[in-house]
């Protein structure tokens, strides 16, 4: 047998083996992707159940921020009026 006759046979055998390996890897990849999709769907449903809880927390923090802004504004205006009175008393003298 000649090298020119043996080399194509070896290449065909190796190509066939490579094709089978790639098919097996592709099937395993598809199975893995399906499992990952199931996990992601499960996580999405669990996160959606927590959306209400997070919206309550968001609403509460917004109200607390608004309340603290009002308190700071009131204290600032009180201090401003206090210094304004002292300045007006100094001007009157």
Secondary structure, DSSP 8 states (H G I E B T S, - for coil): --HHHHHHHHHHHHHHHHHHHHHHHHHHHHHHHHHHHHHHHHHHHHHHHHHHHHHHHHHHHHHHHHHHHHHHHHHHHHHHHHHHHHHHHHHH-
